[in-house]
Amino acid sequence: MRWQSKAAILRLLSRTPGGKQCYLAGQRLLGTTRPQPKRDFTRAIELIEMIRESGQSVRDAVVYEIGTGWHPYTPLAFYLAGARLIETVDVNPWLSRRSARTAVAAARPHLNWFANSLELNLEEIQNRYERVHQQAGTLNDLLSSMNCRYTCPGDATCSGLKADTVDFVVSSNVLEHVPEPILKGMATESQRILKPGGLAVHRFNPGDHYANDDSRVTTGHFLQFSEEQWQKYGDGLAYHNRLRCPQYSRIFRDADFLLLIEKTRVDPVVLDQIQGKTLPIHEKFKKFPPEDLAADYMWLVGMKSSAQNQNQLQSQGERLTPSMTPQTKTH
Ligand SMILES: C[S@@+](CC[C@H](N)C(=O)[O-])C[C@H]1O[C@@H](n2cnc3c(N)ncnc32)[C@H](O)[C@@H]1O
């Protein structure tokens, strides 16, 4: 589909009463909300691996997920890996009992691979999986059988949770859809609810999402537009903040996080376009180096640092493995 057509449809649905439900129905019709357990487990595994890389474990953890989406694969993965409680919130009501049930059922053939990927005990994973009440009469009952509580609409800038009670605040493919002032609020709230030493663990996609649907455009395509032009294409259901990776890092640093992981992936096609000057770059983005403009993925871990664990980190300096040392890595 041409990106302009998709933008026009999403713009119309965003402004029409009942548009969200039409969007959901359209997605079901086109099959774009079919569960993709391997893809979504892979993403959840990345979150869990970042937690491990930062020297912590998911077992018995309390997790707060921002942006549940259509299928609860992140909560399911954290539950299978031993989390005690997963609070998940979304602003949109995409999750339903039906989609949760389908997602859990579709996960079964991948349990072996999931356990192997994380070097977890397969029998324990299978036992945990069997405890999920797939035939539950309500979405909440199904989710609570996997230690999960869902709030929608939920506000991650004002979670209602007590201070210092959460081990990990996580998200997958969400932060790029959040306006900058709200992102700042989320980082501040994460800092409040995390236990000292707790982690904000996020993976997200700062590239132009229309590149997924239209092969004529690249993940850097939206960098040519002014804010005013972009509002026509990237608002409402298509909202993308177009922030570049260093801006995300800055938001978490300003909220007093100590950044342990900042990895980015650069799209080589966009890098070529920028260096060959075949992609016009709007004035707004000219202050960024080409690699930051061409980044189409970011993995970020920030630690809630207290005076105590700052000192600990400093004194343990030599004991940290290279990947646990605060870093910026591009791959
Ligand atoms: C691309 S989907 C990703 C969903 C899920 N995390 C996954 O990986 O499948 C982005 C999700 O973020 C949600 N979202 C957007 N802004 C949000 C906000 N301010 N607070 C919570 N969720 C939000 C959207 O409603 C949507 O469900």
The ligand as a MOL file (V3000), in Angstrom:
LIG
                    3D

  0  0  0     0  0            999 V3000
M  V30 BEGIN CTAB
M  V30 COUNTS 27 29 0 0 0
M  V30 BEGIN ATOM
M  V30 1 C 3.3590 -0.9870 18.1810 0
M  V30 2 S 2.3630 -1.3350 19.5280 0 CHG=1
M  V30 3 C 3.3870 -2.4570 20.4530 0
M  V30 4 C 2.5770 -3.3260 21.3410 0
M  V30 5 C 3.3530 -4.4080 22.1030 0
M  V30 6 N 4.2640 -3.8320 23.0490 0
M  V30 7 C 4.0630 -5.3250 21.1400 0
M  V30 8 O 5.2840 -5.3120 21.1040 0
M  V30 9 O 3.3660 -6.0310 20.4040 0 CHG=-1
M  V30 10 C 2.4470 0.1400 20.5010 0
M  V30 11 C 1.5090 0.0890 21.6800 0
M  V30 12 O 1.8030 1.1930 22.5480 0
M  V30 13 C 0.5860 1.6970 23.0200 0
M  V30 14 N 0.8040 3.0710 23.4970 0
M  V30 15 C 0.9870 4.1930 22.7580 0
M  V30 16 N 1.1360 5.2620 23.5670 0
M  V30 17 C 1.0360 4.8050 24.8340 0
M  V30 18 C 1.0770 5.4280 26.1240 0
M  V30 19 N 1.2350 6.7500 26.2510 0
M  V30 20 N 0.9210 4.6580 27.2130 0
M  V30 21 C 0.7400 3.3020 27.0910 0
M  V30 22 N 0.6800 2.6770 25.8990 0
M  V30 23 C 0.8180 3.4000 24.7930 0
M  V30 24 C -0.3250 1.5730 21.8170 0
M  V30 25 O -1.6800 1.6620 22.1610 0
M  V30 26 C 0.0560 0.2170 21.2840 0
M  V30 27 O -0.6650 -0.8160 21.8980 0
M  V30 END ATOM
M  V30 BEGIN BOND
M  V30 1 1 1 2
M  V30 2 1 2 3
M  V30 3 1 2 10
M  V30 4 1 3 4
M  V30 5 1 4 5
M  V30 6 1 5 6
M  V30 7 1 5 7
M  V30 8 2 7 8
M  V30 9 1 7 9
M  V30 10 1 10 11
M  V30 11 1 11 12
M  V30 12 1 11 26
M  V30 13 1 12 13
M  V30 14 1 13 14
M  V30 15 1 13 24
M  V30 16 1 14 15
M  V30 17 1 14 23
M  V30 18 2 15 16
M  V30 19 1 16 17
M  V30 20 1 17 18
M  V30 21 2 17 23
M  V30 22 1 18 19
M  V30 23 2 18 20
M  V30 24 1 20 21
M  V30 25 2 21 22
M  V30 26 1 22 23
M  V30 27 1 24 25
M  V30 28 1 24 26
M  V30 29 1 26 27
M  V30 END BOND
M  V30 END CTAB
M  END
